[in-house]
Amino acid sequence: QVQLVESGGGWVQPGGSLRLSCAASEIIFSIYDMAWYRQAPGKQRELVAALIRGGRTNYADSLKGRVIISRDNAKGTVYLQMSSLKPEDTAVYYCNAKSPSWMGSRTYWGPGTQVTVSS
């Protein structure tokens, strides 16, 4: 059973930084596309950043320049470095893994980690 476990969330003041981590188990991590999503109260879940096999990245326009997604295949972990955080970044952040097409393009979600930005 694929498991994704996020960590690193918490409370931070506006302008602060956080680094989220997502550890994956039971998958051949290096062949999966990894991404971070977030969902604020009353809003739909939205893409924050994606890291495709081969190294291509994709960022939400509202977060470009403030977040960096990276991965450590040896550790089976994907990271989201966030800086210059704003109150509107408050949300539950979810880790997402997607298998390659030849494995059925299956997606998996972690339980999420809360990020709260407030003074």
Residue, then its C-alpha position, 0 to 999 in steps of 0.5 A: q500500500v502506497q503511503l505518503v506522509e507530510s510533515g513540516g506544517g505549522w504556524v508562521q508569521p506573514g513573511g516567514s518561511l516553512r519547508l514541508s516534507c513528504a516521505a513516500s513508502e512502498i513505491i519506486f519513488s524515482i519514477y513517480d511524478m510528485a506534487w503539492y496541492r493545498q486546500a483552504p477552507g471553503k475553497q477547492r484543492e489547487l495545485v501548488a507545485a509539481l515535479i515531473r520525472g526528468g526534473r521539469t517543474n510547474y508552479a501555480d502563478s500565485l506562488k511563483g518565486r515564493v516556493i520551490i519543489s525538490r525531491d531526494n530520490a534516495k530518501g524517497t522524499v519530496y520537499l516544498q520550500m515556501s518563503s514570503l508567506k502570506p495569510e492567504d497561503t493558509a491551507v492544508y497542504y497535501c502531497n500527491a504522487k502519480s505513477p507513470s502511464w504504464m503503471g496506470s497513472r494512479t494517484y495517491w494522497g497524503p493526509g495533509t499538513q496544516v499551514t497557518v500564516s497569521s500575526 
